[in-house]
Amino acid sequence: MDSLTQQTDLFPPIEPNRTGVLDVGDGHSLYWEEAGNPDGPAVVFLHGGPGAGAGAQHRRFFDPGHWRIVLFDQRGAGRSKPHAAIEHNTTDHLVGDIERLRLHLGVERWLVFGGSWGALLALVYAIAHPERCTGLIVRGVFLGRKQETDWFLHGMGRVFPEAHRAFCEFLPEDERHDLLAGYMARLMDPDPAVNRPAARAWNAYENACSVLIPPYPGSDGGIPALHLARIEAHYFHHDMFIEDDFILGNIDRIRHLPGIIVQGRYDMICPIATADELARAWTGADFVIVPDAGHSAMEASIRRELVRATEAFKAGAPATRG
């Protein structure tokens, strides 16, 4: 039996081989780490949010005996500094940071792996630097279009009315006509007594809608909650800093790259229609629909398919069909 069928869940926990901090300018410094095989092919993990940060569990999607596993926290997120900072924090800045990190680590080309916001960032990075990518694995596809952010702010209430009601009712009644503006005013406030409750309310809403079967298998708050909510709202306010049709309009730049799209059938954060559009445009990618999952990468069936995807690339990059 080959490794693709033997490995049915995450690899065992591992510690980094080395860690560091990279100054990327504008007052920002990024935490990064490497794990696994230092002589193996490189893979870079792009976390979601924006603002969620990378964690120890994310190393476990990759066979540590094979891959040189690179994780980092994007601007303002996780262990990067300054914490929860939105200044000089745009999609273009993050794409530039990925390239700076690649050069800093001496990586020629790497597999790019990202979910949700990380999927958008992986695609935008690959469009900018296709020659630096051996392929892509994207999960819970988000393309940053206004219809997708409107769905998050309003549409999810059609499926999670109680969670959406709590999200709305956190704000005074006279501010509920513009949810993003109401949350922005609080999340950007420097006073923790103002920004922390808003961050908890924002994240509670997102977490409640993230899985097919509760509970959500992630963080329940603390300091990183502000990182995620503030940076996410900042990007929403600026339309993710990309044109609405940027990714699909530039898909020819990555059509030759092998890719695997993993999508939960019942993903309410990033509905499957978006992944389906990407799969129809990016004819070189394999499209894996997970029938019993929502959005979270840590749902059991999503984990399994993501590991199968990394194992497929380990065995040899999937052939392009385009």
Order of alpha helices (4+ residues) and beta strands (2+ residues): alpha-beta-beta-beta-beta-alpha-beta-alpha-beta-alpha-alpha-alpha-alpha-alpha-alpha-beta-alpha-beta-alpha
